[in-house]
Amino acid sequence: MEFERVTPLEALVPAVDVFNGGFNTAGFNIANYEKLVFVFNYTKTGTVGSGKLLVKAADNVAKDNPVNIKFHYFTKLAEVESAIAEAVAANGVTTAPNTTGLVIIEVRQRQCPDDKPFVFVNGTEVADEPIKGSMIVLGFNPQVSDKPSLLA
């Protein structure tokens, strides 16, 4: 089995209006992994509601001195997958209104500054309407023999 190569954790508990007031996931230590994959699951029934997802790297688990970083992502809307794209650090990726979808974000160690190993996702509201959402993170290929916690 490949389960020993992946550590799953909840990054964002399910919320009825996930972008209302914005959110930050926990800070995850990418130094212990080859890459982190965030999976954002959302449902939007209105015609205008949307949110923006940015990935940030910080000094520590408290998310001090964060900077936006580039990341790769793809979306899946109504069973249609987009091509993999690179998000410009300052622009992130915006969710689509009136749909149920997934945004899959991949961050590799080399995309983070050496002094900022703690990665988190920041969400902000773009157009106001409730969007239900939740997020998990998967840590791939532990870099140490003793499988570490993503948070440590």
C-alpha positions in Angstrom: 0.0 0.0 0.0 1.0 3.6 -0.5 -0.7 4.9 2.6 2.6 5.3 4.4 3.7 7.9 1.8 0.7 10.2 2.6 -0.4 12.0 5.8 -4.0 13.4 5.6 -5.2 16.2 7.9 -8.1 18.5 8.1 -7.1 22.0 7.0 -10.5 23.7 7.3 -13.6 22.4 9.0 -16.8 22.5 6.9 -18.5 25.9 7.0 -21.8 27.2 5.6 -20.3 30.5 4.5 -16.6 29.7 4.3 -15.4 33.0 2.7 -17.4 35.3 5.0 -14.8 37.2 6.9 -12.0 35.3 5.2 -10.0 32.3 6.6 -6.5 31.0 7.1 -5.9 27.3 7.4 -3.4 26.0 10.0 0.3 26.4 9.1 1.7 23.1 7.8 5.5 22.4 7.9 6.5 21.6 4.4 10.1 20.9 5.4 9.0 17.4 6.5 7.5 16.6 3.1 8.3 16.6 -0.6 5.0 18.4 -1.3 1.6 19.3 0.2 -1.7 19.0 -1.6 -4.6 21.0 -0.4 -8.1 19.9 -1.6 -10.8 22.5 -1.3 -14.4 21.2 -1.7 -17.1 23.8 -2.2 -20.8 24.2 -3.1 -22.3 27.4 -4.4 -25.9 27.7 -5.6 -26.1 31.5 -6.2 -25.1 33.2 -9.4 -22.4 35.6 -8.1 -20.7 34.2 -5.0 -17.0 33.5 -5.3 -13.8 33.4 -3.3 -10.1 33.7 -3.9 -7.5 31.2 -2.6 -3.9 32.2 -2.0 -1.0 30.1 -0.7 1.4 31.7 1.8 4.6 30.7 3.4 5.5 31.8 6.9 8.3 31.7 9.5 6.5 29.4 11.9 3.3 27.6 12.8 1.9 30.9 14.1 2.2 32.2 10.5 4.4 35.1 11.3 5.8 37.2 8.4 3.8 35.5 5.6 4.5 35.9 1.9 2.4 34.9 -1.1 4.0 32.0 -3.1 3.4 30.5 -6.5 1.6 27.2 -6.6 0.1 24.7 -9.1 -3.5 23.9 -9.2 -6.4 22.5 -11.1 -10.1 22.6 -10.7 -12.9 20.1 -11.2 -16.3 21.6 -11.9 -19.3 19.4 -12.8 -17.0 16.4 -13.5 -14.8 18.5 -15.9 -11.2 18.9 -14.9 -9.2 21.9 -15.9 -5.6 21.8 -17.1 -2.9 22.1 -14.4 -1.9 25.8 -14.1 0.5 27.8 -12.1 -1.0 30.5 -10.0 0.7 33.9 -9.9 1.5 34.4 -6.2 -0.5 37.6 -5.8 -3.5 36.4 -7.8 -4.2 33.0 -6.5 -7.2 31.1 -7.9 -10.9 32.2 -7.8 -13.8 29.8 -7.3 -16.6 29.6 -9.8 -20.1 30.7 -8.9 -23.2 28.5 -9.2 -21.4 25.2 -9.0 -20.1 22.4 -6.9 -16.4 22.1 -7.3 -12.9 21.1 -6.2 -9.7 23.2 -6.2 -6.6 21.0 -5.9 -3.5 23.0 -4.9 0.0 21.5 -5.0 2.9 23.2 -3.1 6.4 21.8 -3.4 9.3 22.5 -0.9 11.3 24.3 -3.6 8.4 26.9 -4.0 8.9 28.1 -0.5 11.6 30.5 0.7 14.2 28.5 2.8 13.3 30.6 5.9 9.6 30.1 5.6 8.7 26.4 5.8 5.1 26.8 7.2 2.5 26.8 4.4 -1.1 27.8 4.7 -4.0 28.7 2.4 -5.7 32.1 2.8 -9.3 32.5 1.5 -11.0 35.9 0.9 -14.5 36.7 -0.4 -14.6 38.1 -3.9 -18.4 38.3 -4.5 -20.7 38.0 -1.5 -23.0 35.0 -1.4 -22.7 32.0 1.0 -20.4 29.3 -0.2 -20.2 26.0 1.7 -16.7 24.7 1.9 -14.1 22.5 3.6 -10.4 21.6 3.0 -8.1 18.8 3.7 -4.3 18.7 3.2 -2.2 15.7 2.2 1.5 15.6 3.0 3.4 13.4 0.5 6.7 11.5 0.9 7.9 12.2 4.4 11.5 13.4 4.3 12.4 11.6 7.6 12.2 8.0 8.5 9.9 8.6 11.4 6.6 9.9 9.9 6.3 13.5 11.4 3.2 15.5 12.1 2.4 18.1 9.5 2.1 20.7 12.2 5.4 20.2 14.0 
